[in-house]
Amino acid sequence: MSRAKTDLFEQLSAGIVTTSADQTEALARAFAALVPVDQVLAFHGDLGAGKTTFIRGLARGWQIEEPVTSPTFNLYKLYQGSRQLVHMDAYRLSPGADLDSLMIDDFLTSPWCLAVEWSERIAESLPSDAWHLYLSIDDLNEHRIRLSR
């Protein structure tokens, strides 16, 4: 692994602070190159913490140019670029909901990434090798992003 990739993993593991949506998207674009194919990304954070903004940056990193918005009412949206992005919002699901019942697997065509907002709602259904991204915002409007693999 290159030094730049190792550095970004180390920084994200310690937590990176961004101060604008543009910075968050740029970080996510760089991170997109590090995400293995066929990977689940579980996003954690309160409303407004930057989950959808980060996922929009991932999409740009995979050459997806269409608008990326939260799929709250649809549960998930599919985007195609150099990688298929399945963007899921589990907020409206009952705690412990089963991913199999949503038939998400039918839409996962390699290379893919399943990015799940409010992932704690379906924690039991996530694979053990999912990467977890924790996002928070403080009183100064600084966003903290931390990766746990």
Backbone as JSON Lines, residues from 0, in Angstrom:
{"i":0,"aa":"M","n":[0.85,-1.17,0.0],"ca":[0.0,0.0,0.0],"c":[0.89,1.24,0.0]}
{"i":1,"aa":"S","n":[0.51,2.23,-0.78],"ca":[1.33,3.43,-0.87],"c":[1.3,4.21,0.45]}
{"i":2,"aa":"R","n":[2.29,5.04,0.62],"ca":[2.38,5.84,1.85],"c":[1.17,6.77,1.97]}
{"i":3,"aa":"A","n":[0.72,7.35,0.85],"ca":[-0.43,8.27,0.88],"c":[-1.69,7.54,1.37]}
{"i":4,"aa":"K","n":[-1.89,6.3,0.88],"ca":[-3.05,5.52,1.32],"c":[-2.95,5.18,2.79]}
{"i":5,"aa":"T","n":[-1.76,4.77,3.21],"ca":[-1.55,4.45,4.63],"c":[-1.81,5.68,5.48]}
{"i":6,"aa":"D","n":[-1.32,6.84,5.04],"ca":[-1.54,8.08,5.78],"c":[-3.02,8.4,5.93]}
{"i":7,"aa":"L","n":[-3.79,8.26,4.84],"ca":[-5.21,8.56,4.91],"c":[-5.93,7.6,5.85]}
{"i":8,"aa":"F","n":[-5.6,6.31,5.79],"ca":[-6.19,5.36,6.73],"c":[-5.86,5.74,8.18]}
{"i":9,"aa":"E","n":[-4.61,6.08,8.43],"ca":[-4.2,6.47,9.78],"c":[-4.93,7.72,10.25]}
{"i":10,"aa":"Q","n":[-5.05,8.7,9.37],"ca":[-5.74,9.94,9.72],"c":[-7.21,9.68,10.0]}
{"i":11,"aa":"L","n":[-7.84,8.89,9.14],"ca":[-9.26,8.6,9.35],"c":[-9.48,7.76,10.61]}
{"i":12,"aa":"S","n":[-8.56,6.87,10.9],"ca":[-8.68,6.05,12.12],"c":[-8.58,6.93,13.37]}
{"i":13,"aa":"A","n":[-7.76,7.97,13.31],"ca":[-7.62,8.9,14.43],"c":[-8.76,9.91,14.45]}
{"i":14,"aa":"G","n":[-9.33,10.2,13.29],"ca":[-10.4,11.18,13.15],"c":[-9.91,12.42,12.43]}
{"i":15,"aa":"I","n":[-10.6,12.8,11.4],"ca":[-10.26,13.98,10.6],"c":[-11.37,15.01,10.78]}
{"i":16,"aa":"V","n":[-10.99,16.27,10.9],"ca":[-11.94,17.36,11.02],"c":[-12.04,18.09,9.69]}
{"i":17,"aa":"T","n":[-13.27,18.32,9.24],"ca":[-13.52,19.16,8.06],"c":[-14.39,20.33,8.5]}
{"i":18,"aa":"T","n":[-14.26,21.45,7.79],"ca":[-15.01,22.64,8.18],"c":[-16.0,23.1,7.11]}
{"i":19,"aa":"S","n":[-16.14,22.3,6.06],"ca":[-17.11,22.66,5.01],"c":[-17.56,21.4,4.28]}
{"i":20,"aa":"A","n":[-18.68,21.5,3.61],"ca":[-19.18,20.38,2.81],"c":[-18.18,20.04,1.7]}
{"i":21,"aa":"D","n":[-17.55,21.06,1.12],"ca":[-16.55,20.82,0.06],"c":[-15.38,20.0,0.59]}
{"i":22,"aa":"Q","n":[-14.92,20.31,1.8],"ca":[-13.81,19.55,2.39],"c":[-14.24,18.1,2.67]}
{"i":23,"aa":"T","n":[-15.45,17.92,3.15],"ca":[-15.95,16.57,3.43],"c":[-16.05,15.78,2.14]}
{"i":24,"aa":"E","n":[-16.57,16.38,1.09],"ca":[-16.67,15.69,-0.2],"c":[-15.29,15.37,-0.75]}
{"i":25,"aa":"A","n":[-14.34,16.28,-0.64],"ca":[-12.98,16.03,-1.15],"c":[-12.33,14.87,-0.39]}
{"i":26,"aa":"L","n":[-12.52,14.82,0.91],"ca":[-12.01,13.71,1.71],"c":[-12.61,12.4,1.24]}
{"i":27,"aa":"A","n":[-13.91,12.39,1.02],"ca":[-14.6,11.18,0.57],"c":[-14.15,10.76,-0.82]}
{"i":28,"aa":"R","n":[-13.89,11.72,-1.71],"ca":[-13.38,11.39,-3.05],"c":[-12.04,10.67,-2.93]}
{"i":29,"aa":"A","n":[-11.17,11.16,-2.06],"ca":[-9.86,10.51,-1.86],"c":[-10.06,9.13,-1.23]}
{"i":30,"aa":"F","n":[-10.96,9.03,-0.29],"ca":[-11.23,7.76,0.4],"c":[-11.81,6.72,-0.57]}
{"i":31,"aa":"A","n":[-12.58,7.15,-1.56],"ca":[-13.21,6.23,-2.52],"c":[-12.17,5.33,-3.18]}
{"i":32,"aa":"A","n":[-10.98,5.84,-3.43],"ca":[-9.93,5.04,-4.07],"c":[-9.41,3.94,-3.14]}
{"i":33,"aa":"L","n":[-9.66,4.05,-1.85],"ca":[-9.16,3.09,-0.87],"c":[-10.17,2.0,-0.52]}
{"i":34,"aa":"V","n":[-11.41,2.22,-0.89],"ca":[-12.47,1.28,-0.52],"c":[-12.4,0.05,-1.43]}
{"i":35,"aa":"P","n":[-12.26,-1.13,-0.83],"ca":[-12.21,-2.35,-1.67],"c":[-13.54,-2.54,-2.41]}
{"i":36,"aa":"V","n":[-13.49,-3.26,-3.5],"ca":[-14.74,-3.56,-4.22],"c":[-15.61,-4.46,-3.35]}
{"i":37,"aa":"D","n":[-16.9,-4.37,-3.56],"ca":[-17.89,-5.2,-2.87],"c":[-17.78,-5.03,-1.36]}
{"i":38,"aa":"Q","n":[-17.81,-3.77,-0.93],"ca":[-17.63,-3.42,0.48],"c":[-18.87,-2.73,1.03]}
{"i":39,"aa":"V","n":[-19.21,-3.03,2.27],"ca":[-20.27,-2.33,2.98],"c":[-19.64,-1.26,3.85]}
{"i":40,"aa":"L","n":[-20.18,-0.05,3.74],"ca":[-19.77,1.07,4.59],"c":[-20.96,1.43,5.47]}
{"i":41,"aa":"A","n":[-20.78,1.36,6.77],"ca":[-21.84,1.67,7.73],"c":[-21.59,3.06,8.3]}
{"i":42,"aa":"F","n":[-22.54,3.97,8.1],"ca":[-22.39,5.35,8.55],"c":[-23.19,5.57,9.84]}
{"i":43,"aa":"H","n":[-22.54,6.25,10.79],"ca":[-23.14,6.56,12.09],"c":[-23.03,8.06,12.31]}
{"i":44,"aa":"G","n":[-24.07,8.67,12.83],"ca":[-24.01,10.1,13.13],"c":[-25.38,10.72,13.16]}
{"i":45,"aa":"D","n":[-25.5,11.79,13.92],"ca":[-26.76,12.49,14.04],"c":[-27.15,13.19,12.73]}
{"i":46,"aa":"L","n":[-28.36,13.64,12.68],"ca":[-28.86,14.41,11.55],"c":[-27.96,15.63,11.35]}
{"i":47,"aa":"G","n":[-27.53,15.86,10.13],"ca":[-26.69,17.01,9.82],"c":[-25.2,16.8,10.04]}
{"i":48,"aa":"A","n":[-24.81,15.58,10.4],"ca":[-23.39,15.32,10.67],"c":[-22.55,15.2,9.41]}
{"i":49,"aa":"G","n":[-23.19,15.0,8.25],"ca":[-22.45,14.95,6.99],"c":[-22.43,13.6,6.31]}
{"i":50,"aa":"K","n":[-23.3,12.69,6.71],"ca":[-23.31,11.35,6.12],"c":[-23.6,11.39,4.62]}
{"i":51,"aa":"T","n":[-24.66,12.07,4.23],"ca":[-25.0,12.15,2.81],"c":[-23.94,12.92,2.04]}
{"i":52,"aa":"T","n":[-23.38,13.95,2.61],"ca":[-22.31,14.72,1.97],"c":[-21.11,13.82,1.7]}
{"i":53,"aa":"F","n":[-20.74,13.0,2.68],"ca":[-19.62,12.08,2.51],"c":[-19.93,11.08,1.39]}
{"i":54,"aa":"I","n":[-21.13,10.55,1.38],"ca":[-21.51,9.58,0.35],"c":[-21.53,10.24,-1.02]}
{"i":55,"aa":"R","n":[-21.93,11.49,-1.1],"ca":[-21.87,12.24,-2.37],"c":[-20.43,12.31,-2.86]}
{"i":56,"aa":"G","n":[-19.49,12.54,-1.95],"ca":[-18.07,12.57,-2.31],"c":[-17.59,11.22,-2.8]}
{"i":57,"aa":"L","n":[-18.02,10.13,-2.15],"ca":[-17.69,8.79,-2.64],"c":[-18.17,8.62,-4.08]}
{"i":58,"aa":"A","n":[-19.41,9.04,-4.32],"ca":[-19.99,8.91,-5.66],"c":[-19.12,9.65,-6.69]}
{"i":59,"aa":"R","n":[-18.7,10.86,-6.35],"ca":[-17.87,11.63,-7.28],"c":[-16.53,10.9,-7.51]}
{"i":60,"aa":"G","n":[-16.02,10.27,-6.48],"ca":[-14.78,9.51,-6.61],"c":[-14.93,8.31,-7.54]}
{"i":61,"aa":"W","n":[-16.14,7.82,-7.7],"ca":[-16.42,6.7,-8.6],"c":[-17.09,7.17,-9.89]}
{"i":62,"aa":"Q","n":[-16.87,8.44,-10.26],"ca":[-17.36,9.04,-11.5],"c":[-18.89,8.97,-11.63]}
{"i":63,"aa":"I","n":[-19.59,9.11,-10.54],"ca":[-21.05,9.22,-10.56],"c":[-21.36,10.7,-10.51]}
{"i":64,"aa":"E","n":[-21.98,11.21,-11.55],"ca":[-22.21,12.65,-11.66],"c":[-23.63,13.08,-11.32]}
{"i":65,"aa":"E","n":[-24.57,12.14,-11.27],"ca":[-25.95,12.54,-10.98],"c":[-26.08,13.0,-9.53]}
{"i":66,"aa":"P","n":[-27.1,13.79,-9.24],"ca":[-27.28,14.28,-7.87],"c":[-27.45,13.12,-6.89]}
{"i":67,"aa":"V","n":[-26.75,13.2,-5.77],"ca":[-26.84,12.19,-4.72],"c":[-27.54,12.84,-3.53]}
{"i":68,"aa":"T","n":[-28.71,12.32,-3.19],"ca":[-29.49,12.84,-2.08],"c":[-29.85,11.68,-1.15]}
{"i":69,"aa":"S","n":[-30.27,12.01,0.04],"ca":[-30.63,10.98,1.0],"c":[-31.86,10.21,0.51]}
{"i":70,"aa":"P","n":[-31.79,8.89,0.52],"ca":[-32.92,8.07,0.06],"c":[-33.93,7.75,1.17]}
{"i":71,"aa":"T","n":[-34.16,8.67,2.08],"ca":[-34.98,8.42,3.26],"c":[-36.31,7.75,2.94]}
{"i":72,"aa":"F","n":[-37.04,8.23,1.97],"ca":[-38.37,7.7,1.71],"c":[-38.35,6.5,0.77]}
{"i":73,"aa":"N","n":[-37.29,6.35,-0.01],"ca":[-37.17,5.21,-0.93],"c":[-36.41,4.04,-0.3]}
{"i":74,"aa":"L","n":[-35.77,4.26,0.82],"ca":[-34.88,3.33,1.53],"c":[-33.52,3.2,0.86]}
{"i":75,"aa":"Y","n":[-33.48,3.06,-0.46],"ca":[-32.18,3.04,-1.12],"c":[-32.29,3.52,-2.55]}
{"i":76,"aa":"K","n":[-31.14,4.0,-3.06],"ca":[-31.01,4.46,-4.44],"c":[-29.79,3.81,-5.04]}
{"i":77,"aa":"L","n":[-29.85,3.56,-6.33],"ca":[-28.74,2.95,-7.05],"c":[-28.1,3.99,-7.96]}
{"i":78,"aa":"Y","n":[-26.78,4.0,-7.98],"ca":[-26.01,4.89,-8.84],"c":[-24.95,4.06,-9.54]}
{"i":79,"aa":"Q","n":[-24.7,4.38,-10.8],"ca":[-23.69,3.63,-11.56],"c":[-22.61,4.57,-12.06]}
{"i":80,"aa":"G","n":[-21.38,4.22,-11.76],"ca":[-20.2,4.91,-12.26],"c":[-19.14,3.86,-12.48]}
{"i":81,"aa":"S","n":[-17.9,4.14,-12.1],"ca":[-16.87,3.11,-12.2],"c":[-17.14,2.0,-11.19]}
{"i":82,"aa":"R","n":[-18.01,2.27,-10.25],"ca":[-18.48,1.28,-9.28],"c":[-19.97,1.53,-9.06]}
{"i":83,"aa":"Q","n":[-20.71,0.49,-8.79],"ca":[-22.12,0.66,-8.45],"c":[-22.21,1.05,-6.98]}
{"i":84,"aa":"L","n":[-22.91,2.13,-6.72],"ca":[-23.14,2.59,-5.35],"c":[-24.6,2.36,-5.01]}
{"i":85,"aa":"V","n":[-24.83,1.6,-3.95],"ca":[-26.17,1.43,-3.41],"c":[-26.19,2.25,-2.13]}
{"i":86,"aa":"H","n":[-26.95,3.33,-2.14],"ca":[-27.02,4.28,-1.03],"c":[-28.31,4.0,-0.28]}
{"i":87,"aa":"M","n":[-28.18,3.53,0.95],"ca":[-29.33,3.12,1.75],"c":[-29.47,4.01,2.98]}
{"i":88,"aa":"D","n":[-30.7,4.33,3.32],"ca":[-31.0,5.07,4.54],"c":[-31.89,4.17,5.39]}
{"i":89,"aa":"A","n":[-31.36,3.65,6.48],"ca":[-32.09,2.7,7.32],"c":[-32.91,3.38,8.41]}
{"i":90,"aa":"Y","n":[-32.99,4.71,8.39],"ca":[-33.67,5.44,9.47],"c":[-35.12,4.98,9.66]}
{"i":91,"aa":"R","n":[-35.83,4.74,8.59],"ca":[-37.25,4.4,8.67],"c":[-37.5,2.9,8.91]}
{"i":92,"aa":"L","n":[-36.43,2.13,8.95],"ca":[-36.58,0.7,9.21],"c":[-36.73,0.45,10.71]}
{"i":93,"aa":"S","n":[-37.43,-0.61,11.04],"ca":[-37.55,-1.01,12.44],"c":[-36.2,-1.51,12.92]}
{"i":94,"aa":"P","n":[-35.87,-1.23,14.17],"ca":[-34.62,-1.77,14.7],"c":[-34.58,-3.29,14.52]}
{"i":95,"aa":"G","n":[-33.44,-3.77,14.04],"ca":[-33.29,-5.2,13.82],"c":[-33.85,-5.68,12.5]}
{"i":96,"aa":"A","n":[-34.28,-4.76,11.62],"ca":[-34.83,-5.16,10.32],"c":[-33.81,-6.0,9.56]}
{"i":97,"aa":"D","n":[-34.3,-6.93,8.79],"ca":[-33.46,-7.87,8.06],"c":[-33.2,-7.35,6.64]}
{"i":98,"aa":"L","n":[-31.93,-7.21,6.29],"ca":[-31.56,-6.74,4.95],"c":[-32.06,-7.69,3.87]}
{"i":99,"aa":"D","n":[-32.09,-8.97,4.15],"ca":[-32.53,-9.94,3.14],"c":[-33.94,-9.65,2.66]}
{"i":100,"aa":"S","n":[-34.81,-9.17,3.53],"ca":[-36.19,-8.88,3.14],"c":[-36.28,-7.7,2.18]}
{"i":101,"aa":"L","n":[-35.24,-6.87,2.13],"ca":[-35.22,-5.74,1.21],"c":[-34.68,-6.11,-0.17]}
{"i":102,"aa":"M","n":[-34.17,-7.33,-0.3],"ca":[-33.65,-7.84,-1.57],"c":[-32.51,-6.99,-2.13]}
{"i":103,"aa":"I","n":[-31.72,-6.38,-1.26],"ca":[-30.59,-5.56,-1.68],"c":[-29.61,-6.39,-2.5]}
{"i":104,"aa":"D","n":[-29.4,-7.65,-2.1],"ca":[-28.45,-8.52,-2.81],"c":[-28.74,-8.59,-4.31]}
{"i":105,"aa":"D","n":[-30.0,-8.45,-4.68],"ca":[-30.37,-8.51,-6.09],"c":[-29.78,-7.35,-6.89]}
{"i":106,"aa":"F","n":[-29.37,-6.28,-6.2],"ca":[-28.87,-5.1,-6.88],"c":[-27.36,-4.94,-6.77]}
{"i":107,"aa":"L","n":[-26.7,-5.83,-6.05],"ca":[-25.26,-5.71,-5.84],"c":[-24.51,-6.42,-6.96]}
{"i":108,"aa":"T","n":[-24.16,-5.66,-7.99],"ca":[-23.43,-6.16,-9.13],"c":[-21.99,-5.67,-9.02]}
{"i":109,"aa":"S","n":[-21.06,-6.6,-8.9],"ca":[-19.66,-6.25,-8.7],"c":[-19.12,-5.43,-9.87]}
{"i":110,"aa":"P","n":[-18.34,-4.41,-9.6],"ca":[-17.89,-3.9,-8.31],"c":[-18.95,-2.97,-7.7]}
{"i":111,"aa":"W","n":[-19.24,-3.16,-6.42],"ca":[-20.26,-2.37,-5.74],"c":[-19.76,-1.88,-4.39]}
{"i":112,"aa":"C","n":[-20.53,-0.92,-3.86],"ca":[-20.37,-0.47,-2.48],"c":[-21.77,-0.21,-1.96]}
{"i":113,"aa":"L","n":[-22.08,-0.77,-0.82],"ca":[-23.34,-0.49,-0.12],"c":[-23.02,0.47,1.0]}
{"i":114,"aa":"A","n":[-23.52,1.69,0.89],"ca":[-23.3,2.73,1.9],"c":[-24.61,2.9,2.67]}
{"i":115,"aa":"V","n":[-24.58,2.61,3.97],"ca":[-25.79,2.58,4.79],"c":[-25.77,3.7,5.82]}
{"i":116,"aa":"E","n":[-26.68,4.66,5.67],"ca":[-26.86,5.69,6.69],"c":[-27.77,5.12,7.79]}
{"i":117,"aa":"W","n":[-27.56,5.56,9.02],"ca":[-28.32,5.08,10.19],"c":[-28.17,3.57,10.33]}
{"i":118,"aa":"S","n":[-26.96,3.1,10.12],"ca":[-26.68,1.67,10.09],"c":[-26.95,0.96,11.42]}
{"i":119,"aa":"E","n":[-26.95,1.71,12.51],"ca":[-27.21,1.08,13.8],"c":[-28.61,0.46,13.86]}
{"i":120,"aa":"R","n":[-29.52,0.9,13.0],"ca":[-30.88,0.35,12.97],"c":[-30.88,-1.09,12.47]}
{"i":121,"aa":"I","n":[-29.87,-1.45,11.67],"ca":[-29.82,-2.81,11.1],"c":[-28.47,-3.47,11.4]}
{"i":122,"aa":"A","n":[-27.89,-3.12,12.53],"ca":[-26.55,-3.59,12.87],"c":[-26.41,-5.11,12.77]}
{"i":123,"aa":"E","n":[-27.43,-5.84,13.17],"ca":[-27.34,-7.31,13.16],"c":[-27.28,-7.87,11.74]}
{"i":124,"aa":"S","n":[-27.73,-7.11,10.76],"ca":[-27.75,-7.58,9.37],"c":[-26.49,-7.22,8.6]}
{"i":125,"aa":"L","n":[-25.65,-6.38,9.18],"ca":[-24.44,-5.96,8.47],"c":[-23.37,-7.04,8.56]}
{"i":126,"aa":"P","n":[-22.59,-7.2,7.5],"ca":[-21.51,-8.21,7.56],"c":[-20.43,-7.8,8.56]}
{"i":127,"aa":"S","n":[-19.75,-8.77,9.09],"ca":[-18.73,-8.5,10.11],"c":[-17.54,-7.71,9.55]}
{"i":128,"aa":"D","n":[-17.35,-7.74,8.23],"ca":[-16.23,-6.99,7.64],"c":[-16.63,-5.6,7.15]}
{"i":129,"aa":"A","n":[-17.82,-5.12,7.55],"ca":[-18.23,-3.77,7.17],"c":[-17.28,-2.76,7.8]}
{"i":130,"aa":"W","n":[-17.01,-1.69,7.07],"ca":[-16.23,-0.58,7.61],"c":[-17.22,0.42,8.19]}
{"i":131,"aa":"H","n":[-16.91,0.96,9.36],"ca":[-17.8,1.9,10.04],"c":[-17.19,3.29,10.03]}
{"i":132,"aa":"L","n":[-18.0,4.26,9.61],"ca":[-17.59,5.66,9.6],"c":[-18.49,6.42,10.59]}
{"i":133,"aa":"Y","n":[-17.84,7.07,11.54],"ca":[-18.55,7.82,12.59],"c":[-18.38,9.29,12.3]}
{"i":134,"aa":"L","n":[-19.51,9.99,12.15],"ca":[-19.49,11.41,11.83],"c":[-20.18,12.18,12.94]}
{"i":135,"aa":"S","n":[-19.6,13.3,13.29],"ca":[-20.2,14.17,14.3],"c":[-19.93,15.62,13.93]}
{"i":136,"aa":"I","n":[-20.68,16.5,14.55],"ca":[-20.52,17.93,14.32],"c":[-20.49,18.61,15.69]}
{"i":137,"aa":"D","n":[-19.63,19.62,15.83],"ca":[-19.53,20.3,17.12],"c":[-20.16,21.69,17.03]}
{"i":138,"aa":"D","n":[-20.07,22.44,18.12],"ca":[-20.68,23.77,18.2],"c":[-20.06,24.78,17.25]}
{"i":139,"aa":"L","n":[-18.84,24.5,16.78],"ca":[-18.16,25.4,15.85],"c":[-18.43,25.01,14.4]}
{"i":140,"aa":"N","n":[-19.36,24.08,14.19],"ca":[-19.72,23.57,12.87],"c":[-18.58,22.81,12.21]}
{"i":141,"aa":"E","n":[-17.7,22.23,13.03],"ca":[-16.63,21.37,12.52],"c":[-17.14,19.93,12.52]}
{"i":142,"aa":"H","n":[-16.87,19.26,11.43],"ca":[-17.3,17.87,11.28],"c":[-16.12,16.95,11.55]}
{"i":143,"aa":"R","n":[-16.31,15.95,12.39],"ca":[-15.28,14.97,12.69],"c":[-15.7,13.66,12.04]}
{"i":144,"aa":"I","n":[-14.77,13.04,11.32],"ca":[-15.02,11.8,10.61],"c":[-13.97,10.8,11.04]}
{"i":145,"aa":"R","n":[-14.44,9.64,11.51],"ca":[-13.51,8.61,12.0],"c":[-13.91,7.25,11.41]}
{"i":146,"aa":"L","n":[-12.9,6.52,10.98],"ca":[-13.1,5.21,10.36],"c":[-12.7,4.11,11.35]}
{"i":147,"aa":"S","n":[-13.52,3.07,11.39],"ca":[-13.19,1.87,12.14],"c":[-13.35,0.68,11.19]}
{"i":148,"aa":"R","n":[-12.24,-0.07,11.01],"ca":[-12.3,-1.22,10.11],"c":[-12.19,-2.5,10.92]}
